[in-house]
Each structure stands twice: as structure tokens, then as C-alpha cells.
Amino acid sequence: MSRFLLAFLLLCTVATAIAVVYERYRHRQLFVELTRLERERDELNIEFGRLQLEQATWAQANRIDQLAQERLGMKFPEATDIVVVRP
């Protein structure tokens, strides 16, 4: 009986040791994945900031006026060209 109990306890100890090793291995894998995802998140945040800055630059009113004048030949109307329509 005691040999059976000793063998059972030894088997349980070995199984527990294997489970601990496996869980530490999984923990390392998940930690590496977490680090990779955090790095990717940081890179995406930097890219998002760049895109917001670029969008703000392209949307500035003076930039739009400049492009309208250069590319489309648009200009502000002279006072004599303005017609007020009254109902």
C-alpha cells in the first residue's frame, strides 16, 4: 500500500513539475507576443499622430486659398463684381 501511495505521489509530483514548466513556457510566449503588440501599438500611435498633423496642414484655410489661386486660377472678387440680390 505504501509503495502504491509513494508511486502515486511521485507521479503527481512529476506531473505537477511538467505542468509548471509548460505554464512558464506559455508565459514566456505570451509575454513576447505582448511586447510585440505593444511595440506595434506604439508605432501605430506615432503614425496616427503624423497623419493628424498632415491632415491639419492640408486643411488650413490659407493652404486651400493658395491652391485655389495657383491650380484653379481663382481669386477673390473685386467690389465692383459683387452683386447683391434682394428679395
PyMOL commands that set and color helices and strands:
alter all, ss='L'
color gray80, all
select helices_A, chain A and resi 2-58+61-72+79-81
alter helices_A, ss='H'
color red, helices_A
deselect
rebuild
show_as cartoon
